[in-house]
Amino acid sequence: MRRAGGRIVRAVRPAAALGLAALAATAALGCRAGEAPRQGAQPSTGVAAAGLAPAPPAAKSDGERAVELYWEAHRAIVAEQDFETGVAKLERAVALDADFGEAWYQLGTARLTAAATARGVDDAEALRWFRTGVGQCRVALDLMRRGSLRVWDAFELADAREEMEAELALIGADAGLADDAGARAALDRWAEQKGFEVEAAPGAGGAPSGGERNEA
């Protein structure tokens, strides 16, 4: 991942991306299948022939709506570069389905990425996002270990689990994140491993910033 302009969260893995294409194709087919009859064609049976209004569509389950929100979040973050909307949709997804491993994974990764981007700009906010993201990633890893998935297949699960275990090992135990210095060091390790150009926080020392000069 890179800072602003790159991916905000990991795009869903290849097979899952194919699943999105399949979902879009299914939706398109559904629209064609549900088109009104061509002019002149007369339905011979059913509620329309009887002059009755069609029954309203069945309400979607929380799990079905959570999966929809997951894909909407993916589009918002990756295609539209709308981070806030994407994160809000992921939060709604896990609120509807607390065992949605992939949504927790993407949500935690989004928070870690936001923290790495904010580092050196708003240090307090970066650390808040980082701690939140680490907690969400730990939830995701627990769910992945239990196989609580909605979108990924076994191969995607194995890949994501291995990656998440390595990242959390790099970050370290929660006890090391309790103080700001430990959390900042863990964030820097994660950001550097992901290819971010980590900048020193304001006031961290070093040469004076532009416009400042030492008076004789």
KOLMI-122584 format. One line per 2 residues: their letters; for each residue y, x, z of C-alpha. Coordinates in Angstrom, 3 decimals. Each point is the difference from the previous one (the first is absolute). Layout:
! KOLMI-122584
A) Y:X:Z ~ ...
! end
This chain:
! KOLMI-122584
MR) 0.000:0.000:0.000 ~ 3.608:1.052:-0.527
RA) 3.259:-1.131:1.471 ~ 2.090:-2.853:-1.386
GG) -0.829:-0.848:-3.591 ~ -3.706:0.684:0.335
RI) -2.747:-2.147:1.335 ~ 0.796:-1.594:3.323
VR) -3.586:-0.743:0.887 ~ -3.156:1.071:-1.667
AV) -0.542:-2.140:-3.053 ~ -3.243:-1.857:0.501
RP) -2.846:2.157:-1.180 ~ -1.258:-0.176:-3.602
AA) -2.658:-2.633:0.444 ~ 2.359:-2.118:2.053
AL) 2.627:0.363:-2.713 ~ -2.560:-1.310:-2.439
GL) -0.464:-2.850:2.431 ~ 3.699:-0.790:-0.321
AA) -0.331:-0.076:-3.775 ~ -3.005:-2.258:0.353
LA) 1.979:-2.217:2.351 ~ 2.816:-0.266:-2.516
AT) -2.451:-0.768:-2.793 ~ -1.650:-2.687:2.103
AA) 3.370:-1.536:0.758 ~ 0.861:-0.019:-3.705
LG) -3.299:-1.646:-0.832 ~ 0.606:-2.525:2.743
CR) 3.360:-0.903:-1.529 ~ -1.579:-0.472:-3.395
AG) -2.768:-2.051:1.473 ~ 2.501:-2.178:1.828
EA) 2.319:-0.655:-2.971 ~ 0.873:-3.545:-0.766
PR) -1.976:-1.576:-2.888 ~ 1.524:0.488:-3.433
QG) 2.188:-2.833:-1.212 ~ -2.139:-2.825:-1.255
AQ) -3.009:0.964:2.060 ~ -1.003:-2.659:2.512
PS) -2.060:0.694:3.111 ~ -3.017:-2.219:0.049
TG) -0.977:0.224:3.645 ~ 1.315:1.098:3.372
VA) 2.961:-0.891:2.137 ~ 2.423:0.260:-2.927
AA) -1.920:-2.670:-1.919 ~ 0.070:-2.208:3.076
GL) 3.737:0.389:0.364 ~ -0.317:1.823:3.317
AP) 1.956:3.053:1.095 ~ -2.115:3.185:0.144
AP) -0.971:1.208:3.438 ~ 2.174:2.802:1.392
PA) -1.547:3.467:-0.160 ~ -2.006:1.025:3.019
AK) 1.924:2.050:2.517 ~ -0.783:3.717:-0.078
SD) -1.636:1.608:2.992 ~ 1.826:2.617:2.025
GE) -2.297:2.651:-1.455 ~ 0.738:-1.028:-3.588
RA) 3.725:-0.038:0.644 ~ -0.214:3.422:1.679
VE) -1.620:1.494:-3.111 ~ 2.719:-1.535:-2.174
LY) 2.654:1.539:2.245 ~ -1.756:3.363:-0.254
WE) 0.280:-0.022:-3.797 ~ 3.582:-1.283:0.157
AH) 0.857:2.879:2.340 ~ -1.598:2.484:-2.377
RA) 2.082:-1.284:-2.896 ~ 3.188:-0.037:2.074
IV) -0.389:3.570:1.229 ~ -1.557:1.732:-2.999
AE) 1.355:-1.926:-2.987 ~ 3.327:-1.256:1.357
QD) 0.768:2.807:2.499 ~ 0.812:-2.700:2.570
FE) -1.266:1.607:3.184 ~ 1.364:-2.531:2.498
TG) -1.496:-2.979:-1.803 ~ -3.338:1.754:-0.406
VA) -0.243:0.935:3.675 ~ 0.998:-3.523:1.047
KL) -2.810:-1.428:-2.159 ~ -2.528:2.440:1.458
ER) 1.081:-0.985:3.506 ~ -0.523:-3.654:-0.883
AV) -3.408:0.848:-1.480 ~ -1.276:1.628:3.198
AL) 1.500:-2.819:2.057 ~ -2.134:-2.448:-1.992
DA) -3.089:2.230:-0.042 ~ -0.045:2.544:2.817
DF) -3.235:1.552:-1.339 ~ 1.424:0.761:-3.465
GE) -0.713:3.733:-0.071 ~ 1.687:0.773:-3.298
AW) 3.226:-1.747:1.009 ~ 0.165:1.976:3.250
YQ) -0.648:3.188:-1.988 ~ 2.820:-0.679:-2.437
LG) 2.344:-1.134:2.767 ~ -0.614:3.114:2.092
TA) 0.382:2.265:-3.004 ~ 3.244:-1.745:-0.954
RL) 1.401:0.653:3.469 ~ -1.017:3.662:-0.061
TA) 1.622:0.411:-3.402 ~ 3.190:-1.689:1.213
AA) 0.033:2.336:2.991 ~ -0.378:3.080:-2.197
TA) 2.824:-1.231:-2.249 ~ 2.332:-0.687:2.943
RG) -0.710:3.359:1.648 ~ 3.217:2.006:0.099
VD) 2.057:-3.097:-0.823 ~ -0.667:-2.256:2.994
DA) -2.271:1.883:2.365 ~ -0.322:-2.763:2.595
EA) -0.970:-2.554:-2.634 ~ -2.418:2.454:-1.598
LR) -1.826:0.541:3.296 ~ -0.137:-3.746:0.678
WF) -1.523:-0.666:-3.409 ~ -2.365:2.931:0.410
RT) -1.403:-1.203:3.322 ~ -0.358:-3.532:-1.369
GV) -1.733:1.267:-3.132 ~ -2.437:2.176:1.948
GQ) -1.008:-2.998:2.096 ~ -0.524:-2.121:-3.108
CR) -2.041:2.760:-1.638 ~ -2.245:0.168:3.068
VA) -0.603:-3.744:-0.260 ~ -0.795:0.439:-3.702
LD) -2.477:2.791:0.687 ~ -1.790:-2.051:2.646
LM) -0.316:-2.906:-2.439 ~ -1.194:2.293:-2.793
RR) -2.679:1.427:2.286 ~ -1.160:-3.560:0.649
GS) 0.087:-0.851:-3.704 ~ 2.610:-2.722:0.461
LR) 1.323:-0.097:-3.562 ~ 1.299:-2.596:-2.424
VW) 0.825:1.908:-3.200 ~ -1.567:3.483:-0.212
DA) -3.568:0.787:-0.938 ~ -2.290:2.465:1.783
FE) 1.248:2.982:-2.006 ~ 3.651:-0.788:0.678
LA) -0.800:-0.507:3.661 ~ -1.682:3.401:0.266
DA) 2.949:1.706:-1.700 ~ 2.633:-1.751:2.131
RE) -1.901:0.541:3.227 ~ -0.448:3.723:-0.618
EM) 3.686:0.370:-0.834 ~ 1.154:-1.995:3.018
EA) -2.245:1.920:2.397 ~ 1.417:3.288:-1.302
EL) 3.596:-1.213:0.302 ~ -0.402:-1.280:3.545
AL) -1.715:3.246:0.996 ~ 2.995:1.873:-1.424
IG) 2.426:-2.219:1.922 ~ -1.916:0.421:3.263
AD) -0.621:-2.151:3.048 ~ 2.435:-2.674:1.167
AG) 0.723:2.017:3.142 ~ 1.687:2.621:-2.162
LA) 2.351:-2.606:-1.462 ~ 1.386:-1.187:3.308
DD) 2.945:2.389:0.019 ~ 2.355:0.358:-2.936
AG) -0.700:3.691:-0.541 ~ -3.730:-0.608:-0.363
AR) 0.507:-3.027:-2.256 ~ 2.470:1.926:-2.169
AA) -2.427:2.888:-0.417 ~ -2.818:-2.404:-0.946
LD) 2.237:-1.778:-2.502 ~ 0.978:3.320:-1.555
RW) -3.665:0.993:-0.342 ~ -0.844:-3.280:-1.699
AE) 3.051:0.079:-2.278 ~ -0.634:3.585:-1.061
QK) -3.651:-0.752:-0.743 ~ 1.136:-2.924:-2.170
GF) 2.487:2.135:-1.906 ~ 3.264:-1.188:1.515
EV) 2.823:2.497:0.294 ~ 0.510:-0.237:3.711
EA) 3.581:0.558:1.054 ~ 1.113:1.068:3.432
AP) 1.454:-2.765:2.132 ~ 3.755:0.054:0.590
GA) 0.846:2.288:2.892 ~ -3.256:1.928:-0.339
GG) 1.881:3.254:-0.417 ~ 0.440:2.337:-2.938
AP) 3.001:0.722:-2.160 ~ 3.001:-2.327:0.184
SG) -0.083:-2.873:-2.474 ~ 2.289:-0.152:-3.016
GE) 3.670:-0.277:0.867 ~ -0.390:1.704:3.352
RN) 1.208:3.549:0.508 ~ 0.297:2.249:2.949
EA) 3.537:0.712:1.034 ~ 0.892:3.633:0.651
! end
